[in-house]
Amino acid sequence: MNTVLEKKRQGYISFFKDGVADGLLRGTMDDDKRSSAYYKQGYDYGLTLYGWLDEKHGEETLWFVGSS
């Protein structure tokens, strides 16, 4: 059974994951989620991952990323 704390934590993790996906795959923030600190942290991390992949592996690795 999920406690109130577990449900809250799942929400935070969900916002973080969405931020990572948007930063890494879309390159744009979701206007509906940009007020969440967890979303912003995930988005920044996604952008960092994108930059790292680009630096280490270049274009051949980033073919899956949309035109961001």
mmCIF file of the C-alpha atoms, coordinates in Angstrom:
data_MODEL
# 
_entry.id   MODEL 
# 
loop_
_atom_site.group_PDB 
_atom_site.id 
_atom_site.type_symbol 
_atom_site.label_atom_id 
_atom_site.label_alt_id 
_atom_site.label_comp_id 
_atom_site.label_asym_id 
_atom_site.label_entity_id 
_atom_site.label_seq_id 
_atom_site.pdbx_PDB_ins_code 
_atom_site.Cartn_x 
_atom_site.Cartn_y 
_atom_site.Cartn_z 
_atom_site.occupancy 
_atom_site.B_iso_or_equiv 
_atom_site.pdbx_formal_charge 
_atom_site.auth_seq_id 
_atom_site.auth_comp_id 
_atom_site.auth_asym_id 
_atom_site.auth_atom_id 
_atom_site.pdbx_PDB_model_num 
ATOM 1  C CA . MET A 1 1  ? 0.000  0.000  0.000   1.00 0.00 ? 1  MET A CA 1 
ATOM 2  C CA . ASN A 1 2  ? 1.264  3.464  -0.870  1.00 0.00 ? 2  ASN A CA 1 
ATOM 3  C CA . THR A 1 3  ? 1.528  5.878  2.004   1.00 0.00 ? 3  THR A CA 1 
ATOM 4  C CA . VAL A 1 4  ? 0.997  9.597  1.538   1.00 0.00 ? 4  VAL A CA 1 
ATOM 5  C CA . LEU A 1 5  ? 4.759  10.117 1.573   1.00 0.00 ? 5  LEU A CA 1 
ATOM 6  C CA . GLU A 1 6  ? 5.308  7.447  -1.107  1.00 0.00 ? 6  GLU A CA 1 
ATOM 7  C CA . LYS A 1 7  ? 2.666  9.024  -3.353  1.00 0.00 ? 7  LYS A CA 1 
ATOM 8  C CA . LYS A 1 8  ? 4.303  12.436 -2.944  1.00 0.00 ? 8  LYS A CA 1 
ATOM 9  C CA . ARG A 1 9  ? 7.717  10.976 -3.708  1.00 0.00 ? 9  ARG A CA 1 
ATOM 10 C CA . GLN A 1 10 ? 6.349  9.301  -6.853  1.00 0.00 ? 10 GLN A CA 1 
ATOM 11 C CA . GLY A 1 11 ? 5.069  12.688 -8.004  1.00 0.00 ? 11 GLY A CA 1 
ATOM 12 C CA . TYR A 1 12 ? 8.465  14.311 -7.469  1.00 0.00 ? 12 TYR A CA 1 
ATOM 13 C CA . ILE A 1 13 ? 10.234 11.506 -9.318  1.00 0.00 ? 13 ILE A CA 1 
ATOM 14 C CA . SER A 1 14 ? 7.749  11.726 -12.167 1.00 0.00 ? 14 SER A CA 1 
ATOM 15 C CA . PHE A 1 15 ? 8.399  15.448 -12.590 1.00 0.00 ? 15 PHE A CA 1 
ATOM 16 C CA . PHE A 1 16 ? 12.169 14.845 -12.519 1.00 0.00 ? 16 PHE A CA 1 
ATOM 17 C CA . LYS A 1 17 ? 11.913 12.094 -15.163 1.00 0.00 ? 17 LYS A CA 1 
ATOM 18 C CA . ASP A 1 18 ? 9.758  14.283 -17.392 1.00 0.00 ? 18 ASP A CA 1 
ATOM 19 C CA . GLY A 1 19 ? 12.330 17.049 -17.084 1.00 0.00 ? 19 GLY A CA 1 
ATOM 20 C CA . VAL A 1 20 ? 15.176 14.717 -18.065 1.00 0.00 ? 20 VAL A CA 1 
ATOM 21 C CA . ALA A 1 21 ? 13.241 13.464 -21.082 1.00 0.00 ? 21 ALA A CA 1 
ATOM 22 C CA . ASP A 1 22 ? 12.358 16.972 -22.212 1.00 0.00 ? 22 ASP A CA 1 
ATOM 23 C CA . GLY A 1 23 ? 15.920 18.226 -21.798 1.00 0.00 ? 23 GLY A CA 1 
ATOM 24 C CA . LEU A 1 24 ? 17.516 15.254 -23.514 1.00 0.00 ? 24 LEU A CA 1 
ATOM 25 C CA . LEU A 1 25 ? 14.994 14.439 -26.222 1.00 0.00 ? 25 LEU A CA 1 
ATOM 26 C CA . ARG A 1 26 ? 13.012 17.614 -26.921 1.00 0.00 ? 26 ARG A CA 1 
ATOM 27 C CA . GLY A 1 27 ? 15.270 20.445 -25.839 1.00 0.00 ? 27 GLY A CA 1 
ATOM 28 C CA . THR A 1 28 ? 12.292 22.537 -24.756 1.00 0.00 ? 28 THR A CA 1 
ATOM 29 C CA . MET A 1 29 ? 10.511 22.914 -21.437 1.00 0.00 ? 29 MET A CA 1 
ATOM 30 C CA . ASP A 1 30 ? 6.890  21.929 -20.916 1.00 0.00 ? 30 ASP A CA 1 
ATOM 31 C CA . ASP A 1 31 ? 5.039  25.113 -19.958 1.00 0.00 ? 31 ASP A CA 1 
ATOM 32 C CA . ASP A 1 32 ? 2.691  23.186 -17.659 1.00 0.00 ? 32 ASP A CA 1 
ATOM 33 C CA . LYS A 1 33 ? 5.552  21.753 -15.592 1.00 0.00 ? 33 LYS A CA 1 
ATOM 34 C CA . ARG A 1 34 ? 8.151  24.519 -15.582 1.00 0.00 ? 34 ARG A CA 1 
ATOM 35 C CA . SER A 1 35 ? 7.059  25.769 -12.151 1.00 0.00 ? 35 SER A CA 1 
ATOM 36 C CA . SER A 1 36 ? 8.217  22.513 -10.509 1.00 0.00 ? 36 SER A CA 1 
ATOM 37 C CA . ALA A 1 37 ? 11.704 22.601 -8.989  1.00 0.00 ? 37 ALA A CA 1 
ATOM 38 C CA . TYR A 1 38 ? 12.032 18.845 -9.607  1.00 0.00 ? 38 TYR A CA 1 
ATOM 39 C CA . TYR A 1 39 ? 11.124 19.272 -13.268 1.00 0.00 ? 39 TYR A CA 1 
ATOM 40 C CA . LYS A 1 40 ? 13.705 22.046 -13.643 1.00 0.00 ? 40 LYS A CA 1 
ATOM 41 C CA . GLN A 1 41 ? 16.414 19.915 -12.030 1.00 0.00 ? 41 GLN A CA 1 
ATOM 42 C CA . GLY A 1 42 ? 15.568 17.035 -14.366 1.00 0.00 ? 42 GLY A CA 1 
ATOM 43 C CA . TYR A 1 43 ? 15.526 19.350 -17.376 1.00 0.00 ? 43 TYR A CA 1 
ATOM 44 C CA . ASP A 1 44 ? 18.957 20.733 -16.503 1.00 0.00 ? 44 ASP A CA 1 
ATOM 45 C CA . TYR A 1 45 ? 20.267 17.199 -16.063 1.00 0.00 ? 45 TYR A CA 1 
ATOM 46 C CA . GLY A 1 46 ? 18.801 16.193 -19.440 1.00 0.00 ? 46 GLY A CA 1 
ATOM 47 C CA . LEU A 1 47 ? 20.562 19.125 -21.110 1.00 0.00 ? 47 LEU A CA 1 
ATOM 48 C CA . THR A 1 48 ? 23.795 18.123 -19.383 1.00 0.00 ? 48 THR A CA 1 
ATOM 49 C CA . LEU A 1 49 ? 23.429 14.562 -20.685 1.00 0.00 ? 49 LEU A CA 1 
ATOM 50 C CA . TYR A 1 50 ? 22.745 15.868 -24.180 1.00 0.00 ? 50 TYR A CA 1 
ATOM 51 C CA . GLY A 1 51 ? 25.888 18.015 -24.058 1.00 0.00 ? 51 GLY A CA 1 
ATOM 52 C CA . TRP A 1 52 ? 27.963 15.142 -22.727 1.00 0.00 ? 52 TRP A CA 1 
ATOM 53 C CA . LEU A 1 53 ? 26.731 12.779 -25.450 1.00 0.00 ? 53 LEU A CA 1 
ATOM 54 C CA . ASP A 1 54 ? 27.394 15.353 -28.126 1.00 0.00 ? 54 ASP A CA 1 
ATOM 55 C CA . GLU A 1 55 ? 30.880 16.023 -26.805 1.00 0.00 ? 55 GLU A CA 1 
ATOM 56 C CA . LYS A 1 56 ? 31.837 12.363 -26.398 1.00 0.00 ? 56 LYS A CA 1 
ATOM 57 C CA . HIS A 1 57 ? 30.125 10.748 -29.360 1.00 0.00 ? 57 HIS A CA 1 
ATOM 58 C CA . GLY A 1 58 ? 29.043 13.482 -31.735 1.00 0.00 ? 58 GLY A CA 1 
ATOM 59 C CA . GLU A 1 59 ? 26.340 13.314 -34.354 1.00 0.00 ? 59 GLU A CA 1 
ATOM 60 C CA . GLU A 1 60 ? 26.224 9.518  -34.749 1.00 0.00 ? 60 GLU A CA 1 
ATOM 61 C CA . THR A 1 61 ? 24.890 9.086  -31.207 1.00 0.00 ? 61 THR A CA 1 
ATOM 62 C CA . LEU A 1 62 ? 22.412 11.953 -31.285 1.00 0.00 ? 62 LEU A CA 1 
ATOM 63 C CA . TRP A 1 63 ? 20.399 10.798 -34.303 1.00 0.00 ? 63 TRP A CA 1 
ATOM 64 C CA . PHE A 1 64 ? 17.554 9.816  -31.962 1.00 0.00 ? 64 PHE A CA 1 
ATOM 65 C CA . VAL A 1 65 ? 17.192 13.329 -30.578 1.00 0.00 ? 65 VAL A CA 1 
ATOM 66 C CA . GLY A 1 66 ? 14.674 15.576 -32.295 1.00 0.00 ? 66 GLY A CA 1 
ATOM 67 C CA . SER A 1 67 ? 15.756 18.803 -33.867 1.00 0.00 ? 67 SER A CA 1 
ATOM 68 C CA . SER A 1 68 ? 16.404 20.794 -30.712 1.00 0.00 ? 68 SER A CA 1 
# 
